[in-house]
Amino acid sequence: MSIFDWAEFLSYVVTIFGLPVAIFVFWFEQRKERIADQEEINQRLGDEYTDFLKLVLSNADLQLLRRKSIETQLSDEQKERRLALFGILISLFERAYIVIYEEKMDKQTRRLWLTWDDFVREWCIRDDFIEALPTLLEGEDPEFQEYMMSIAREFKKGEISTAHSS
């Protein structure tokens, strides 16, 4: 065999084996990068939720950390602050929904989403939150609106608990 024949043979070997290996390595690296991006986005959203809870703490007179709303008379100013806090929360939930939620989720994405689903369900226990939803959801993503209202309807009917059905 001449050197030309060897070069031609090696080019076939590279084409047959090298190209599929390169495609696999590219796919694997892209998948790793996507997972890392998802984790980073979820971390940022988690930080924003923590900041929201700090706002709730600084407005303790609204008693928003209780699992159920309390039948207390709030002043107009307190009602305004409560509505503003609920607005911030809806904005955060919508971002999480748009960025994380998918119809068909892989195991990793589902794990990330279920955390946010739990947060939504914890807030939907509150009658004051559910009552404010129609106003809060005006102008939001239609699929997100439907998701939130379906959970609110289920809680209102008493069909579900805070544990999501998996």
DRENDOKOL-397996 format. One record per residue: residue in three letters; x, y negated, z of N, C-alpha, C in turn; residue number from 1. Coordinates in steps of 0.2 Angstrom, whole numbers, plus 5000, padded with zeros to 4 digits. Last residue first. Layout:
REM DRENDOKOL-397996
<pt 'ALA', <X, Y, Z>, <X, Y, Z>, <X, Y, Z>, NUM>,
...
REM end
This chain:
REM DRENDOKOL-397996
<pt 'SER', <4760, 4930, 5208>, <4765, 4932, 5203>, <4764, 4938, 5200>, 166>,
<pt 'SER', <4751, 4917, 5214>, <4751, 4923, 5212>, <4756, 4925, 5207>, 165>,
<pt 'HIS', <4758, 4907, 5228>, <4756, 4908, 5221>, <4756, 4915, 5219>, 164>,
<pt 'ALA', <4753, 4902, 5243>, <4757, 4907, 5240>, <4754, 4908, 5233>, 163>,
<pt 'THR', <4743, 4894, 5247>, <4749, 4891, 5245>, <4754, 4896, 5242>, 162>,
<pt 'SER', <4728, 4902, 5240>, <4732, 4899, 5246>, <4738, 4896, 5243>, 161>,
<pt 'ILE', <4713, 4901, 5231>, <4720, 4902, 5232>, <4723, 4900, 5238>, 160>,
<pt 'GLU', <4699, 4897, 5232>, <4701, 4903, 5229>, <4708, 4905, 5230>, 159>,
<pt 'GLY', <4693, 4886, 5236>, <4695, 4890, 5242>, <4698, 4897, 5239>, 158>,
<pt 'LYS', <4689, 4876, 5228>, <4684, 4882, 5229>, <4687, 4887, 5234>, 157>,
<pt 'LYS', <4700, 4868, 5229>, <4694, 4865, 5231>, <4689, 4871, 5232>, 156>,
<pt 'PHE', <4710, 4876, 5223>, <4710, 4875, 5231>, <4703, 4872, 5233>, 155>,
<pt 'GLU', <4705, 4876, 5210>, <4706, 4883, 5214>, <4706, 4881, 5221>, 154>,
<pt 'ARG', <4706, 4863, 5207>, <4700, 4866, 5207>, <4700, 4873, 5211>, 153>,
<pt 'ALA', <4720, 4861, 5208>, <4716, 4857, 5212>, <4709, 4861, 5213>, 152>,
<pt 'ILE', <4724, 4869, 5197>, <4726, 4871, 5204>, <4722, 4867, 5209>, 151>,
<pt 'SER', <4718, 4862, 5187>, <4716, 4869, 5188>, <4718, 4871, 5195>, 150>,
<pt 'MET', <4725, 4850, 5188>, <4717, 4850, 5189>, <4715, 4857, 5190>, 149>,
<pt 'MET', <4738, 4853, 5184>, <4736, 4850, 5190>, <4729, 4851, 5192>, 148>,
<pt 'TYR', <4736, 4858, 5171>, <4739, 4862, 5176>, <4737, 4860, 5183>, 147>,
<pt 'GLU', <4730, 4847, 5164>, <4726, 4853, 5165>, <4729, 4858, 5170>, 146>,
<pt 'GLN', <4741, 4838, 5165>, <4735, 4836, 5168>, <4730, 4843, 5169>, 145>,
<pt 'PHE', <4750, 4845, 5157>, <4752, 4844, 5165>, <4745, 4842, 5168>, 144>,
<pt 'GLU', <4744, 4843, 5145>, <4745, 4850, 5148>, <4747, 4850, 5155>, 143>,
<pt 'PRO', <4744, 4829, 5144>, <4738, 4833, 5144>, <4739, 4840, 5147>, 142>,
<pt 'ASP', <4754, 4818, 5153>, <4754, 4824, 5148>, <4748, 4828, 5149>, 141>,
<pt 'GLU', <4744, 4804, 5159>, <4750, 4809, 5160>, <4749, 4814, 5154>, 140>,
<pt 'GLY', <4734, 4795, 5159>, <4739, 4794, 5155>, <4745, 4799, 5155>, 139>,
<pt 'GLU', <4729, 4799, 5175>, <4727, 4795, 5169>, <4734, 4794, 5165>, 138>,
<pt 'LEU', <4732, 4805, 5187>, <4734, 4809, 5181>, <4732, 4805, 5175>, 137>,
<pt 'LEU', <4727, 4797, 5197>, <4734, 4798, 5196>, <4736, 4801, 5190>, 136>,
<pt 'THR', <4713, 4799, 5196>, <4716, 4792, 5195>, <4724, 4793, 5193>, 135>,
<pt 'PRO', <4712, 4812, 5199>, <4710, 4810, 5193>, <4713, 4803, 5191>, 134>,
<pt 'LEU', <4719, 4813, 5212>, <4721, 4816, 5206>, <4719, 4813, 5200>, 133>,
<pt 'ALA', <4713, 4809, 5224>, <4716, 4804, 5220>, <4719, 4807, 5213>, 132>,
<pt 'GLU', <4708, 4821, 5229>, <4703, 4816, 5227>, <4706, 4810, 5223>, 131>,
<pt 'ILE', <4720, 4828, 5232>, <4715, 4830, 5227>, <4710, 4825, 5224>, 130>,
<pt 'PHE', <4724, 4820, 5242>, <4728, 4821, 5236>, <4724, 4823, 5231>, 129>,
<pt 'ASP', <4714, 4822, 5252>, <4716, 4815, 5250>, <4720, 4815, 5243>, 128>,
<pt 'ASP', <4715, 4836, 5255>, <4709, 4833, 5251>, <4710, 4826, 5248>, 127>,
<pt 'ARG', <4729, 4846, 5252>, <4727, 4839, 5255>, <4721, 4837, 5251>, 126>,
<pt 'ILE', <4733, 4856, 5245>, <4729, 4858, 5251>, <4726, 4851, 5254>, 125>,
<pt 'CYS', <4742, 4851, 5236>, <4735, 4852, 5234>, <4730, 4854, 5239>, 124>,
<pt 'TRP', <4754, 4852, 5241>, <4751, 4845, 5241>, <4743, 4846, 5239>, 123>,
<pt 'GLU', <4757, 4865, 5239>, <4757, 4862, 5246>, <4753, 4856, 5246>, 122>,
<pt 'ARG', <4757, 4866, 5225>, <4751, 4869, 5229>, <4751, 4867, 5237>, 121>,
<pt 'VAL', <4768, 4859, 5222>, <4762, 4857, 5220>, <4756, 4860, 5224>, 120>,
<pt 'PHE', <4778, 4868, 5228>, <4777, 4861, 5230>, <4770, 4858, 5228>, 119>,
<pt 'ASP', <4776, 4879, 5220>, <4775, 4880, 5227>, <4774, 4872, 5230>, 118>,
<pt 'ASP', <4780, 4875, 5208>, <4773, 4877, 5209>, <4771, 4877, 5216>, 117>,
<pt 'TRP', <4794, 4873, 5211>, <4790, 4867, 5210>, <4782, 4869, 5210>, 116>,
<pt 'THR', <4797, 4887, 5212>, <4799, 4882, 5218>, <4794, 4876, 5217>, 115>,
<pt 'LEU', <4794, 4892, 5200>, <4790, 4894, 5205>, <4791, 4889, 5212>, 114>,
<pt 'TRP', <4804, 4887, 5191>, <4798, 4884, 5191>, <4794, 4886, 5197>, 113>,
<pt 'LEU', <4816, 4895, 5195>, <4816, 4887, 5196>, <4809, 4884, 5196>, 112>,
<pt 'ARG', <4811, 4907, 5191>, <4813, 4906, 5198>, <4813, 4899, 5199>, 111>,
<pt 'ARG', <4809, 4905, 5177>, <4803, 4907, 5182>, <4805, 4905, 5189>, 110>,
<pt 'THR', <4822, 4904, 5173>, <4817, 4898, 5173>, <4811, 4899, 5177>, 109>,
<pt 'GLN', <4827, 4917, 5176>, <4830, 4911, 5179>, <4825, 4905, 5179>, 108>,
<pt 'LYS', <4819, 4925, 5168>, <4819, 4926, 5175>, <4821, 4920, 5179>, 107>,
<pt 'ASP', <4810, 4915, 5155>, <4815, 4921, 5158>, <4815, 4921, 5165>, 106>,
<pt 'MET', <4793, 4912, 5151>, <4799, 4910, 5155>, <4804, 4916, 5156>, 105>,
<pt 'LYS', <4782, 4906, 5141>, <4786, 4912, 5142>, <4793, 4911, 5145>, 104>,
<pt 'GLU', <4779, 4892, 5143>, <4774, 4898, 5143>, <4777, 4904, 5144>, 103>,
<pt 'GLU', <4788, 4883, 5155>, <4788, 4886, 5148>, <4782, 4891, 5148>, 102>,
<pt 'TYR', <4794, 4870, 5165>, <4789, 4875, 5164>, <4789, 4877, 5156>, 101>,
<pt 'ILE', <4805, 4860, 5165>, <4806, 4867, 5168>, <4801, 4872, 5165>, 100>,
<pt 'VAL', <4801, 4848, 5160>, <4808, 4850, 5159>, <4808, 4857, 5161>, 99>,
<pt 'ILE', <4787, 4846, 5163>, <4789, 4845, 5156>, <4796, 4848, 5155>, 98>,
<pt 'TYR', <4787, 4848, 5177>, <4783, 4852, 5173>, <4786, 4852, 5166>, 97>,
<pt 'ALA', <4796, 4838, 5182>, <4797, 4845, 5183>, <4794, 4850, 5178>, 96>,
<pt 'ARG', <4788, 4827, 5178>, <4795, 4828, 5175>, <4797, 4836, 5176>, 95>,
<pt 'GLU', <4777, 4829, 5186>, <4776, 4829, 5179>, <4783, 4831, 5176>, 94>,
<pt 'PHE', <4782, 4828, 5199>, <4779, 4834, 5197>, <4779, 4835, 5189>, 93>,
<pt 'LEU', <4785, 4814, 5198>, <4791, 4819, 5199>, <4788, 4826, 5197>, 92>,
<pt 'SER', <4773, 4809, 5197>, <4778, 4807, 5192>, <4783, 4813, 5192>, 91>,
<pt 'ILE', <4767, 4813, 5209>, <4764, 4815, 5202>, <4769, 4814, 5197>, 90>,
<pt 'LEU', <4775, 4805, 5218>, <4775, 4812, 5218>, <4772, 4815, 5211>, 89>,
<pt 'ILE', <4771, 4792, 5215>, <4778, 4794, 5214>, <4779, 4802, 5214>, 88>,
<pt 'GLY', <4758, 4793, 5218>, <4760, 4791, 5211>, <4767, 4793, 5210>, 87>,
<pt 'PHE', <4758, 4795, 5232>, <4755, 4800, 5228>, <4757, 4799, 5220>, 86>,
<pt 'LEU', <4763, 4782, 5235>, <4767, 4788, 5236>, <4765, 4794, 5232>, 85>,
<pt 'ALA', <4752, 4774, 5231>, <4759, 4773, 5228>, <4763, 4779, 5229>, 84>,
<pt 'LEU', <4743, 4779, 5240>, <4742, 4780, 5233>, <4748, 4779, 5229>, 83>,
<pt 'ARG', <4749, 4775, 5252>, <4747, 4782, 5251>, <4747, 4783, 5244>, 82>,
<pt 'ARG', <4748, 4761, 5250>, <4755, 4764, 5251>, <4754, 4772, 5250>, 81>,
<pt 'GLU', <4734, 4759, 5250>, <4738, 4757, 5244>, <4745, 4761, 5244>, 80>,
<pt 'LYS', <4731, 4763, 5263>, <4728, 4767, 5257>, <4732, 4765, 5251>, 79>,
<pt 'GLN', <4737, 4753, 5270>, <4739, 4760, 5271>, <4737, 4764, 5265>, 78>,
<pt 'GLU', <4730, 4742, 5266>, <4737, 4742, 5265>, <4739, 4749, 5265>, 77>,
<pt 'ASP', <4717, 4745, 5271>, <4718, 4745, 5264>, <4725, 4745, 5262>, 76>,
<pt 'SER', <4720, 4758, 5284>, <4718, 4751, 5282>, <4719, 4751, 5274>, 75>,
<pt 'LEU', <4711, 4773, 5287>, <4717, 4770, 5285>, <4715, 4762, 5283>, 74>,
<pt 'GLN', <4704, 4783, 5299>, <4703, 4777, 5295>, <4710, 4774, 5294>, 73>,
<pt 'THR', <4706, 4801, 5297>, <4708, 4795, 5300>, <4706, 4789, 5296>, 72>,
<pt 'GLU', <4706, 4816, 5295>, <4700, 4811, 5294>, <4702, 4805, 5299>, 71>,
<pt 'ILE', <4720, 4821, 5287>, <4717, 4820, 5293>, <4712, 4815, 5292>, 70>,
<pt 'SER', <4725, 4834, 5276>, <4724, 4827, 5277>, <4719, 4827, 5283>, 69>,
<pt 'LYS', <4736, 4847, 5280>, <4730, 4845, 5278>, <4729, 4838, 5280>, 68>,
<pt 'ARG', <4750, 4847, 5284>, <4747, 4852, 5279>, <4740, 4850, 5276>, 67>,
<pt 'ARG', <4758, 4832, 5286>, <4753, 4837, 5289>, <4751, 4841, 5283>, 66>,
<pt 'LEU', <4765, 4822, 5280>, <4768, 4828, 5281>, <4764, 4834, 5284>, 65>,
<pt 'LEU', <4757, 4810, 5280>, <4757, 4814, 5274>, <4761, 4821, 5275>, 64>,
<pt 'GLN', <4754, 4799, 5289>, <4753, 4806, 5291>, <4753, 4811, 5285>, 63>,
<pt 'LEU', <4755, 4786, 5288>, <4751, 4789, 5284>, <4749, 4796, 5285>, 62>,
<pt 'ASP', <4766, 4783, 5297>, <4759, 4781, 5299>, <4754, 4784, 5295>, 61>,
<pt 'ALA', <4777, 4786, 5290>, <4774, 4791, 5295>, <4767, 4789, 5297>, 60>,
<pt 'ASN', <4786, 4781, 5280>, <4779, 4779, 5280>, <4775, 4784, 5285>, 59>,
<pt 'SER', <4797, 4788, 5281>, <4798, 4781, 5282>, <4791, 4778, 5282>, 58>,
<pt 'LEU', <4793, 4800, 5276>, <4795, 4799, 5283>, <4795, 4792, 5285>, 57>,
<pt 'VAL', <4791, 4797, 5263>, <4785, 4799, 5267>, <4787, 4798, 5274>, 56>,
<pt 'LEU', <4804, 4794, 5259>, <4799, 4789, 5259>, <4793, 4791, 5263>, 55>,
<pt 'LYS', <4809, 4807, 5261>, <4812, 4802, 5265>, <4807, 4796, 5265>, 54>,
<pt 'LEU', <4803, 4814, 5250>, <4801, 4815, 5257>, <4804, 4810, 5262>, 53>,
<pt 'PHE', <4809, 4808, 5240>, <4802, 4806, 5241>, <4800, 4808, 5248>, 52>,
<pt 'ASP', <4822, 4813, 5241>, <4821, 4806, 5242>, <4814, 4804, 5243>, 51>,
<pt 'THR', <4818, 4826, 5238>, <4821, 4825, 5245>, <4820, 4817, 5246>, 50>,
<pt 'TYR', <4815, 4825, 5225>, <4810, 4827, 5229>, <4812, 4825, 5237>, 49>,
<pt 'GLU', <4828, 4821, 5220>, <4822, 4816, 5219>, <4817, 4818, 5224>, 48>,
<pt 'ASP', <4834, 4833, 5222>, <4836, 4827, 5225>, <4831, 4822, 5225>, 47>,
<pt 'GLY', <4827, 4841, 5213>, <4826, 4843, 5220>, <4829, 4837, 5224>, 46>,
<pt 'LEU', <4831, 4835, 5201>, <4824, 4835, 5203>, <4823, 4836, 5210>, 45>,
<pt 'ARG', <4844, 4839, 5201>, <4843, 4832, 5201>, <4835, 4831, 5203>, 44>,
<pt 'GLN', <4843, 4853, 5201>, <4846, 4850, 5207>, <4844, 4842, 5207>, 43>,
<pt 'ASN', <4837, 4855, 5188>, <4833, 4856, 5194>, <4836, 4853, 5201>, 42>,
<pt 'ILE', <4848, 4850, 5181>, <4841, 4847, 5180>, <4837, 4848, 5187>, 41>,
<pt 'GLU', <4857, 4860, 5184>, <4858, 4853, 5185>, <4852, 4849, 5186>, 40>,
<pt 'GLU', <4850, 4872, 5179>, <4852, 4871, 5187>, <4853, 4864, 5188>, 39>,
<pt 'GLN', <4850, 4869, 5166>, <4844, 4870, 5169>, <4845, 4869, 5177>, 38>,
<pt 'ASP', <4864, 4869, 5163>, <4860, 4863, 5162>, <4853, 4863, 5166>, 37>,
<pt 'ALA', <4867, 4882, 5166>, <4870, 4877, 5170>, <4866, 4871, 5169>, 36>,
<pt 'ILE', <4859, 4888, 5155>, <4858, 4890, 5162>, <4861, 4884, 5167>, 35>,
<pt 'ARG', <4866, 4883, 5144>, <4859, 4882, 5145>, <4857, 4883, 5153>, 34>,
<pt 'GLU', <4879, 4889, 5146>, <4878, 4882, 5146>, <4871, 4880, 5147>, 33>,
<pt 'LYS', <4875, 4902, 5144>, <4878, 4900, 5150>, <4878, 4892, 5151>, 32>,
<pt 'ARG', <4871, 4901, 5131>, <4866, 4904, 5136>, <4869, 4901, 5143>, 31>,
<pt 'GLN', <4883, 4898, 5124>, <4877, 4893, 5124>, <4872, 4895, 5129>, 30>,
<pt 'GLU', <4891, 4909, 5127>, <4893, 4903, 5130>, <4887, 4898, 5129>, 29>,
<pt 'PHE', <4883, 4919, 5119>, <4884, 4920, 5127>, <4886, 4913, 5130>, 28>,
<pt 'TRP', <4884, 4914, 5106>, <4878, 4915, 5109>, <4878, 4915, 5117>, 27>,
<pt 'PHE', <4898, 4915, 5105>, <4895, 4908, 5104>, <4888, 4909, 5108>, 26>,
<pt 'VAL', <4900, 4929, 5106>, <4903, 4924, 5111>, <4900, 4917, 5111>, 25>,
<pt 'PHE', <4892, 4933, 5095>, <4891, 4935, 5102>, <4894, 4930, 5107>, 24>,
<pt 'ILE', <4900, 4927, 5084>, <4893, 4925, 5085>, <4891, 4927, 5092>, 23>,
<pt 'ALA', <4912, 4934, 5086>, <4912, 4927, 5087>, <4905, 4924, 5088>, 22>,
<pt 'VAL', <4908, 4947, 5083>, <4910, 4945, 5090>, <4910, 4938, 5091>, 21>,
<pt 'PRO', <4904, 4946, 5070>, <4899, 4947, 5075>, <4901, 4946, 5082>, 20>,
<pt 'LEU', <4917, 4942, 5065>, <4911, 4938, 5064>, <4906, 4940, 5069>, 19>,
<pt 'GLY', <4926, 4953, 5067>, <4927, 4947, 5070>, <4921, 4942, 5070>, 18>,
<pt 'PHE', <4921, 4965, 5060>, <4921, 4965, 5067>, <4922, 4958, 5070>, 17>,
<pt 'ILE', <4921, 4961, 5046>, <4916, 4966, 5049>, <4916, 4965, 5056>, 16>,
<pt 'THR', <4931, 4951, 5045>, <4924, 4950, 5043>, <4919, 4955, 5046>, 15>,
<pt 'VAL', <4942, 4959, 5049>, <4940, 4953, 5053>, <4933, 4951, 5051>, 14>,
<pt 'VAL', <4942, 4969, 5039>, <4941, 4971, 5047>, <4939, 4964, 5050>, 13>,
<pt 'TYR', <4944, 4961, 5028>, <4938, 4965, 5029>, <4937, 4967, 5036>, 12>,
<pt 'SER', <4957, 4957, 5030>, <4952, 4952, 5030>, <4945, 4955, 5030>, 11>,
<pt 'LEU', <4964, 4969, 5030>, <4963, 4965, 5037>, <4958, 4960, 5036>, 10>,
<pt 'PHE', <4963, 4972, 5017>, <4960, 4976, 5021>, <4959, 4973, 5028>, 9>,
<pt 'GLU', <4971, 4961, 5011>, <4964, 4962, 5010>, <4960, 4966, 5015>, 8>,
<pt 'ALA', <4983, 4964, 5017>, <4980, 4957, 5019>, <4972, 4958, 5017>, 7>,
<pt 'TRP', <4986, 4976, 5011>, <4985, 4976, 5018>, <4981, 4969, 5020>, 6>,
<pt 'ASP', <4987, 4972, 4998>, <4981, 4977, 5000>, <4980, 4977, 5007>, 5>,
<pt 'PHE', <4998, 4964, 4999>, <4991, 4961, 4996>, <4986, 4966, 4998>, 4>,
<pt 'ILE', <5008, 4973, 5002>, <5006, 4968, 5007>, <4999, 4965, 5005>, 3>,
<pt 'SER', <5002, 4989, 4996>, <5006, 4983, 4996>, <5004, 4978, 5001>, 2>,
<pt 'MET', <5004, 5006, 5000>, <5000, 5000, 5000>, <5004, 4994, 5000>, 1>,
REM end
